[in-house]
Amino acid sequence: MLSQDQHTLEVPTNGQGLYEITEPVQSWVAKTGLVRGQLTVFVRHTSASLTIQENADPDVRLDLESFFGQLVQENPSLYRHTCEGPDDMPAHIKSALTDVSLTIPVSDGRAMLGTWQGIYLFEHRHAPHRRKITLHLIGE
């Protein structure tokens, strides 16, 4: 019989960067008791995003942060929306270029990630935030 569960993770950030959330996501999936299904991970913000990336070598995260910093400049002369600071519009652009939701299959009571894959919140603002991430699992 199909069942579903939902939960909100609150993730504190200390400014821009990639914050791994794999463990709390996997822990919650296990607690639901559902063994097979589909997990949706959704960030409820417009200046942060989600990604699945390598979690073995920290240089991958540093390179991604550096690349996005070069790709989307924090130059207020480039944007109309500047009232929330020079990092706000670039944060919206970075969010638009990445994902605000992920869909991950669940099997044997675990999100089916690859050997080197981790789930990350990608914070695009400089100031600390408390980001809300909704987890929704439907399965059996």
Phi and psi restraints in degrees (value plus and minus 20) as a CYANA .aco file:
   2 LEU   PHI     -93.4   -53.4
   2 LEU   PSI     118.4   158.4
   3 SER   PHI    -160.1  -120.1
   3 SER   PSI     147.0   187.0
   4 GLN   PHI    -168.4  -128.4
   4 GLN   PSI     138.0   178.0
   5 ASP   PHI    -166.7  -126.7
   5 ASP   PSI     137.5   177.5
   6 GLN   PHI    -163.1  -123.1
   6 GLN   PSI     127.5   167.5
   7 HIS   PHI    -173.6  -133.6
   7 HIS   PSI     131.0   171.0
   8 THR   PHI    -134.3   -94.3
   8 THR   PSI     103.8   143.8
   9 LEU   PHI    -111.7   -71.7
   9 LEU   PSI     118.9   158.9
  10 GLU   PHI    -132.1   -92.1
  10 GLU   PSI      99.6   139.6
  11 VAL   PHI    -134.8   -94.8
  11 VAL   PSI      95.6   135.6
  12 PRO   PHI     -98.8   -58.8
  12 PRO   PSI     116.8   156.8
  13 THR   PHI    -139.1   -99.1
  13 THR   PSI     137.5   177.5
  14 ASN   PHI    -134.2   -94.2
  14 ASN   PSI       9.8    49.8
  15 GLY   PHI      93.5   133.5
  15 GLY   PSI    -192.5  -152.5
  16 GLN   PHI     -75.0   -35.0
  16 GLN   PSI     123.3   163.3
  17 GLY   PHI     128.4   168.4
  17 GLY   PSI     156.0   196.0
  18 LEU   PHI    -121.7   -81.7
  18 LEU   PSI     105.5   145.5
  19 TYR   PHI    -135.9   -95.9
  19 TYR   PSI      95.1   135.1
  20 GLU   PHI     -92.8   -52.8
  20 GLU   PSI     110.3   150.3
  21 ILE   PHI    -142.6  -102.6
  21 ILE   PSI      -4.1    35.9
  22 THR   PHI     -77.4   -37.4
  22 THR   PSI     -68.2   -28.2
  23 GLU   PHI     -81.9   -41.9
  23 GLU   PSI     -69.7   -29.7
  24 PRO   PHI     -85.2   -45.2
  24 PRO   PSI     -50.1   -10.1
  25 VAL   PHI     -88.0   -48.0
  25 VAL   PSI     -69.1   -29.1
  26 GLN   PHI     -82.2   -42.2
  26 GLN   PSI     -59.2   -19.2
  27 SER   PHI     -82.3   -42.3
  27 SER   PSI     -65.1   -25.1
  28 TRP   PHI     -84.8   -44.8
  28 TRP   PSI     -64.1   -24.1
  29 VAL   PHI     -76.2   -36.2
  29 VAL   PSI     -65.4   -25.4
  30 ALA   PHI     -81.2   -41.2
  30 ALA   PSI     -60.0   -20.0
  31 LYS   PHI     -87.7   -47.7
  31 LYS   PSI     -42.8    -2.8
  32 THR   PHI     -88.4   -48.4
  32 THR   PSI     -45.4    -5.4
  33 GLY   PHI      62.5   102.5
  33 GLY   PSI     -24.6    15.4
  34 LEU   PHI     -99.7   -59.7
  34 LEU   PSI     115.7   155.7
  35 VAL   PHI    -124.9   -84.9
  35 VAL   PSI     -40.6    -0.6
  36 ARG   PHI    -165.9  -125.9
  36 ARG   PSI     116.2   156.2
  37 GLY   PHI     147.1   187.1
  37 GLY   PSI    -173.2  -133.2
  38 GLN   PHI    -152.1  -112.1
  38 GLN   PSI     106.4   146.4
  39 LEU   PHI    -124.3   -84.3
  39 LEU   PSI     110.3   150.3
  40 THR   PHI    -129.4   -89.4
  40 THR   PSI     111.3   151.3
  41 VAL   PHI    -136.9   -96.9
  41 VAL   PSI     101.8   141.8
  42 PHE   PHI    -152.3  -112.3
  42 PHE   PSI     104.2   144.2
  43 VAL   PHI    -111.6   -71.6
  43 VAL   PSI     111.1   151.1
  44 ARG   PHI    -116.3   -76.3
  44 ARG   PSI      27.9    67.9
  45 HIS   PHI    -166.3  -126.3
  45 HIS   PSI     138.1   178.1
  46 THR   PHI    -124.2   -84.2
  46 THR   PSI     -20.3    19.7
  47 SER   PHI    -144.2  -104.2
  47 SER   PSI       3.6    43.6
  48 ALA   PHI    -165.7  -125.7
  48 ALA   PSI     140.7   180.7
  49 SER   PHI    -167.1  -127.1
  49 SER   PSI    -196.0  -156.0
  50 LEU   PHI    -145.9  -105.9
  50 LEU   PSI     132.3   172.3
  51 THR   PHI    -175.9  -135.9
  51 THR   PSI     135.0   175.0
  52 ILE   PHI    -127.1   -87.1
  52 ILE   PSI     103.7   143.7
  53 GLN   PHI    -162.7  -122.7
  53 GLN   PSI     152.4   192.4
  54 GLU   PHI     -81.6   -41.6
  54 GLU   PSI     115.8   155.8
  55 ASN   PHI    -136.5   -96.5
  55 ASN   PSI      -6.8    33.2
  56 ALA   PHI    -112.1   -72.1
  56 ALA   PSI     -64.6   -24.6
  57 ASP   PHI    -128.8   -88.8
  57 ASP   PSI      93.7   133.7
  58 PRO   PHI     -82.8   -42.8
  58 PRO   PSI     -36.8     3.2
  59 ASP   PHI     -84.0   -44.0
  59 ASP   PSI     -48.3    -8.3
  60 VAL   PHI     -80.7   -40.7
  60 VAL   PSI     -67.3   -27.3
  61 ARG   PHI     -82.1   -42.1
  61 ARG   PSI     -65.3   -25.3
  62 LEU   PHI     -82.3   -42.3
  62 LEU   PSI     -61.6   -21.6
  63 ASP   PHI     -85.6   -45.6
  63 ASP   PSI     -60.5   -20.5
  64 LEU   PHI     -82.8   -42.8
  64 LEU   PSI     -66.3   -26.3
  65 GLU   PHI     -79.9   -39.9
  65 GLU   PSI     -63.8   -23.8
  66 SER   PHI     -84.1   -44.1
  66 SER   PSI     -64.9   -24.9
  67 PHE   PHI     -81.7   -41.7
  67 PHE   PSI     -67.5   -27.5
  68 PHE   PHI     -84.3   -44.3
  68 PHE   PSI     -54.5   -14.5
  69 GLY   PHI     -83.6   -43.6
  69 GLY   PSI     -55.3   -15.3
  70 GLN   PHI     -99.3   -59.3
  70 GLN   PSI     -56.7   -16.7
  71 LEU   PHI     -86.9   -46.9
  71 LEU   PSI     -62.0   -22.0
  72 VAL   PHI    -139.1   -99.1
  72 VAL   PSI      81.6   121.6
  73 GLN   PHI     -94.9   -54.9
  73 GLN   PSI     126.2   166.2
  74 GLU   PHI    -114.2   -74.2
  74 GLU   PSI      51.1    91.1
  75 ASN   PHI    -143.4  -103.4
  75 ASN   PSI      82.4   122.4
  76 PRO   PHI     -76.4   -36.4
  76 PRO   PSI     -42.7    -2.7
  77 SER   PHI     -89.6   -49.6
  77 SER   PSI     -32.5     7.5
  78 LEU   PHI    -107.8   -67.8
  78 LEU   PSI     -34.3     5.7
  79 TYR   PHI    -149.4  -109.4
  79 TYR   PSI     133.1   173.1
  80 ARG   PHI    -104.8   -64.8
  80 ARG   PSI     -59.9   -19.9
  81 HIS   PHI    -101.8   -61.8
  81 HIS   PSI      75.4   115.4
  82 THR   PHI    -148.9  -108.9
  82 THR   PSI     -18.3    21.7
  83 CYS   PHI     -86.8   -46.8
  83 CYS   PSI     -39.8     0.2
  84 GLU   PHI    -122.6   -82.6
  84 GLU   PSI      -4.8    35.2
  85 GLY   PHI      88.8   128.8
  85 GLY   PSI     144.0   184.0
  86 PRO   PHI     -89.2   -49.2
  86 PRO   PSI     -36.1     3.9
  87 ASP   PHI    -114.4   -74.4
  87 ASP   PSI     -25.8    14.2
  88 ASP   PHI     -92.9   -52.9
  88 ASP   PSI     -75.3   -35.3
  89 MET   PHI     -83.2   -43.2
  89 MET   PSI     -61.5   -21.5
  90 PRO   PHI     -78.7   -38.7
  90 PRO   PSI     -54.5   -14.5
  91 ALA   PHI     -83.7   -43.7
  91 ALA   PSI     -60.7   -20.7
  92 HIS   PHI     -84.3   -44.3
  92 HIS   PSI     -60.5   -20.5
  93 ILE   PHI     -85.6   -45.6
  93 ILE   PSI     -65.0   -25.0
  94 LYS   PHI     -80.7   -40.7
  94 LYS   PSI     -58.8   -18.8
  95 SER   PHI     -85.0   -45.0
  95 SER   PSI     -59.9   -19.9
  96 ALA   PHI     -86.8   -46.8
  96 ALA   PSI     -49.0    -9.0
  97 LEU   PHI    -101.9   -61.9
  97 LEU   PSI     -35.8     4.2
  98 THR   PHI    -133.1   -93.1
  98 THR   PSI    -165.8  -125.8
  99 ASP   PHI    -142.5  -102.5
  99 ASP   PSI     125.3   165.3
 100 VAL   PHI    -123.2   -83.2
 100 VAL   PSI     -29.1    10.9
 101 SER   PHI    -164.3  -124.3
 101 SER   PSI     131.4   171.4
 102 LEU   PHI    -148.2  -108.2
 102 LEU   PSI     126.1   166.1
 103 THR   PHI    -139.0   -99.0
 103 THR   PSI     103.1   143.1
 104 ILE   PHI    -150.7  -110.7
 104 ILE   PSI     108.1   148.1
 105 PRO   PHI     -87.7   -47.7
 105 PRO   PSI     129.6   169.6
 106 VAL   PHI    -138.8   -98.8
 106 VAL   PSI     112.4   152.4
 107 SER   PHI    -164.3  -124.3
 107 SER   PSI     123.1   163.1
 108 ASP   PHI      34.1    74.1
 108 ASP   PSI      14.3    54.3
 109 GLY   PHI      53.1    93.1
 109 GLY   PSI      -1.1    38.9
 110 ARG   PHI    -157.5  -117.5
 110 ARG   PSI     125.7   165.7
 111 ALA   PHI     -84.5   -44.5
 111 ALA   PSI     110.8   150.8
 112 MET   PHI    -104.2   -64.2
 112 MET   PSI      57.7    97.7
 113 LEU   PHI    -113.4   -73.4
 113 LEU   PSI     133.0   173.0
 114 GLY   PHI     -91.8   -51.8
 114 GLY   PSI     149.5   189.5
 115 THR   PHI     -71.3   -31.3
 115 THR   PSI     -63.0   -23.0
 116 TRP   PHI    -126.9   -86.9
 116 TRP   PSI      -6.0    34.0
 117 GLN   PHI    -114.2   -74.2
 117 GLN   PSI     120.0   160.0
 118 GLY   PHI    -154.1  -114.1
 118 GLY   PSI     136.2   176.2
 119 ILE   PHI    -115.9   -75.9
 119 ILE   PSI     110.9   150.9
 120 TYR   PHI    -148.0  -108.0
 120 TYR   PSI     120.3   160.3
 121 LEU   PHI    -106.9   -66.9
 121 LEU   PSI     108.8   148.8
 122 PHE   PHI    -126.3   -86.3
 122 PHE   PSI      79.9   119.9
 123 GLU   PHI    -101.7   -61.7
 123 GLU   PSI     106.2   146.2
 124 HIS   PHI    -125.8   -85.8
 124 HIS   PSI     -24.5    15.5
 125 ARG   PHI    -120.8   -80.8
 125 ARG   PSI     135.0   175.0
 126 HIS   PHI     -96.3   -56.3
 126 HIS   PSI     -57.3   -17.3
 127 ALA   PHI     -95.2   -55.2
 127 ALA   PSI     130.5   170.5
 128 PRO   PHI     -82.9   -42.9
 128 PRO   PSI     125.8   165.8
 129 HIS   PHI    -159.5  -119.5
 129 HIS   PSI     146.2   186.2
 130 ARG   PHI    -136.5   -96.5
 130 ARG   PSI      81.5   121.5
 131 ARG   PHI    -109.6   -69.6
 131 ARG   PSI     117.5   157.5
 132 LYS   PHI    -122.4   -82.4
 132 LYS   PSI     109.1   149.1
 133 ILE   PHI    -145.1  -105.1
 133 ILE   PSI     101.0   141.0
 134 THR   PHI    -110.9   -70.9
 134 THR   PSI     110.3   150.3
 135 LEU   PHI    -128.8   -88.8
 135 LEU   PSI     111.5   151.5
 136 HIS   PHI    -154.5  -114.5
 136 HIS   PSI     102.9   142.9
 137 LEU   PHI    -140.2  -100.2
 137 LEU   PSI     108.1   148.1
 138 ILE   PHI    -143.2  -103.2
 138 ILE   PSI     110.4   150.4
 139 GLY   PHI     155.7   195.7
 139 GLY   PSI    -172.7  -132.7
